Amino acid sequence: MATIQALWRFSRPHTIIGTTLSVWAVYLLAMLGQGTPAIFWASLGLVLGAWLACLLGNVYIVGLNQLWDVEIDRINKPNLPLANGDFSLAQGRWIVGLCGVTSLAIAWGLGLWLGLTVSISLVIGTAYSVPPVRLKRFSLLAALCILTVRGMVVNLGLFLFFRTGLGSPPTLITPIWVLTLFILVFTVAIAVFKDVPDMEGDRQFKIQTLTLQIGKKNVFVGTLILLTICYVAMVIWGLWTVFPLNIPVFIGSHLLLLFLLWGRSRGVDLEDKGEIASFYQFIWKLFFLEYLLYPLAVWLPAFKLTIF
């Protein structure tokens, strides 16, 4: 049980949840217009395989980062398994290596688009953490890595993979473009804010984060502005789009999340590392909710899928 718990912490649960929701949300969007029971059950193996490949790729990326950040994590994140000694470096290498190889094998075995999606993600994840490239040393490049993978590669690559697997032309429709743009900007906010709780370790090891360059208050305000832009843009699209959409659910849910964001931000003490970390996790929860609410609002007007 202790090993399982350590492996769960090693996998960075918030990223695992985010990856899971993104896979299934994109799958639902790819099913638009062809949601019959037969197609659902026929494609279930496809989505489960993609899910497993993406989860293993996720563990590879976050695990690789921990392998190269052990000393930093002992200051910033001492509860991580490599930092506190629950796993040895050798064990960490085995986990990362097996996850990376298995992820690529599954992805390429299932199809070109999934193979490209996972391969590009793993290459960028490697460049993010591993010397001599180690892009995480530079705030702009680090943010670019994160938004490229989560904002573009995963959403667009998975959509094309599912559409091809479902027998449809590999073309991108309006809903996936809107979701991708939203996640793209949202991921910038996550990438910018994630270093605020880690100032001490980043300063000691000369990781030039945006927080160290412009200060945590400016980063905090900038994050709120970016997230507000995301939600306001969604409301505007909901008001003007001709695409079939459950307008009350779509607009109401985004306004509610925007209200919760600003309400939660008012109580954050930027001098308290625990509160900063808690607010960072709250941003991830908003990220999760988007992958739940967006497909729901898109599917409700023409829900034709009856599973049972």
N, C-alpha and C positions, 0 to 999 in steps of 0.2 A: 504493500500500500504506500509506503514511504517513497518507493521508486516511482510509482505511478504519479504520485503528487509532485515529485520533483520533475518528472517528464512534462507534466501539465504546465508547471511554471516555466520550464525551459522553452515550451512552445509559444509562450506569451499569449495567454488565453484571449485577450481582447482582439488580437490579430486573427486568431483562429475563428472567432465568432464573425468578425468582419468578412473573412474569406468565405465562410460558409454561406452567409446571407447574400453575398454578391453572386456566388455561383447559382443559387436557387432563384434569385430575383431575375438575373439575366436569362435563365432558362425559361421562366414564366413569360418574359417579354418576347423571347424567340418563339413561344408557342402561340402568340396572338394570331387569330385567324385560322388556326388548325387544331384547336383544343378539343379533340374527341377522345373518348376513353381508350380506344385502340392505339392512337398515337401516343397517348400518355404512357401506357404500360410498355409499349414497344421501345420508347425512348428512355425508360427509367434506367436501364443499364448504362446508357450514354451519360446521363447526368451524374449518376453515382460514381462512374469512373472518373469523370472530370473533377468531381468534388474531391475524391481521394488524391488525385494527382496534384490538385491545387493545395490541399492541406499539407501534403508531404513537402511540396515546394515551399510553402510558408514556413514549415519547421526548419528547412534547410537555410532559408534566408535569415530568420531571426537567430537560429543557432550559430550560424557562421559569425554573425555580428557579436554574439557573446564570447565566442572563442578568441576574437581579437580585442575584446574590451574587458577582459577579466579584471585588470587593475582598476580601470575606470569604474566598473560596476561595483567593486568593493566599496567605493565611495558613494556612487549615485543610486545603485540598486543592490544592496547587500543581500537581499533575499533570493536572488537568482541562483540556480543550482551550481554553476561554475564558480561564482563569486564566493559562495559560502561553503563550498567543498562537498556538497551533496553528490555532485558528479566530478570525476577527474577530467583533466583535459583530454586524455585518451578516450574516455567514454563519450565525451562531447564530440570528438572527431568522428567516432564510429556512428553516432546518431545522425550527425550532419551528412556524412558521406552516404550512408544507406538511404536516408530520406531523399537526397538529391538524385542519386542514381535511379531509385525506384520511381520517383516522380517523373523523370524524363522517359523511362521505359514505358510507363503507363500512358503518358501523354502522346508519345509518338506512335504507340500501338493503337490508339484510338483515332488518330487522324492528324492531318497536316496542321489545321488551324490550332488545335489544342497543343500540338508539339511546339509550334512557333510561340504560342502564348506562354507556355511554361518555360521554354528555353530562354526567351528574351527576359522574362522576369528573373530567372536565376542568374543570368549574365549581369543584369543591372544590380541585383542584390549582392553579387560577388564583388563588383566594382565599388559598391557602396562601402564595404567593410574591409576588404583585403588590401594590404600594401602590395606594391608601391602606389597603386591608384588611390585607394581609400578615400572615395569622394566625400565621405561624411565629415572630413576635416574642413570642408568649405560649405558654408551655410546655403548658398544658392544652389550648388550642385547637389547637395544632400536633399534639399527640398525637391529638386528636379527629378531625382531618382524615385522618390516616394510617389510623387504625383503622376509620373510616367507609368509606373507599374499599376498602382491602385486606380488612378484616374482614367487611364487610357488602355493600356495593354490588356488588363484583365477583362474589363467590360466589353471592349470591341472584339477582342480575340475570342472570348467565350461565346459572344453572340453569333459570330460568323461560324464557329464550330457547331453550335447547336442548330443553327439554320441549315447548315449543310447536312448534318446528321438527321434532321427531320425531313430532308428531301426538298428543301426550299432553296431558291437562289441565294448565294452568300452576299446579300445586300443589307445595308444598314438602314433601318426605318427611323422615323422621327422620335419615337419614345426612347430608343437606346441612345440617340444623340443628346437628347435633353438630360437624361440621367447621367451620361458621361460628363457633360459640361458641369453639371451640379457637383458630381463627385470630384471632378478635377479641381475646382476652386475650394471645395470643402477639404480636400486632401492637402492643399497648400496650407490651410489654417492648421491642420493637424501637424504637418511637418514643421511649421514655424513654432507652434506652441510646445511641442514635445520636449524641447530642450530647456524650457523654463525651470522645471524641478531639478535639472541636472547641472546647474551652473558650477557648483563647487568642483566636481570631478572634471568637467570640460575645461575649466580654467587651468587646473593643475596639469592636464595633459595636452594643453594648447589646441583644443578642438575649437575652431573659430565659428561658433554658432551665432546666429542672429541675436540671440538673447544677450550674449556677451558684448556684441557690437553696439546695440542700440538701447539695451536695458529691458528688463522684464515688463515694466509698465507699458512701454511702447509696443512690445510684442503682444501683450494682453489686449490692449485697445485695438491693435491691428487685426488680431484674431476675431474679435467681436465684429469688426467692420466687414471682414471677409465672409463670415457666417451669415451676417445680416443680408449682405448682397445675394448670397445663395438663396435664402428664403424669399426675399422680395422678388427676385427674378422668377422663381417658381410660381408665385402668386400671379405675377403679370402674365406668364405663359398660360396659366390656368384660365385667366380671364379672356385671353385673345385667341387661344388655339382653336382650330377647327377639328382637331383630332378627337375622336370619341373618348370622353373622360368623365368620371364622376366629379363634377365641379365642386359640390359642397365638401366632399371628403378630401379632395386634393387641396383646395384653398384653405379649408378649415384646419386641416392637419398641419400645414406649413405655418400658418399664423400661430397656431398653438405652440409649435416647437420653437418659433421665434420668441414668443412670450416667455416660455420656460427658460430659454437661453439667457435672456436679459434679466429675468428674475433670479436665476442661479448665479449670474455673474456679480450681482450686487453684494453678495456676502463673502467674496473671496479676498482673503488677506494675503497679499503678495509677499509678505515677510514670513509666511508660514508654509514650509515646504509640503506639509501634509495636505493643506487646503489647495495648493496649486496642483498637486498630483490628483486630488479628488476631482477638481474641475476638468483636468485633462481626461480623466475617465468618463466624465459626464459628456464631453465632446464626442468621445467614441460611442456613447449610447445614442446620441443624436444621429451619428453616422449609421448605426445599426437600424434605427427606426426608419431612416430614409429608404433602406433596402426592403423594409416591410411594407411601408405605406405607399410607396410609389407604384409597385406592381398592383397593389390592391385597388388603387384609384383608377389605374389604367384598365384593369380587368373587369371591374364592376359593371360598366355599361353593356358589355357583351359577353357575359360569363356563360360559356357553353360547355364547360368541362364538368362532367358528372362522373366522379371516380367510382362511386359505389352504385 
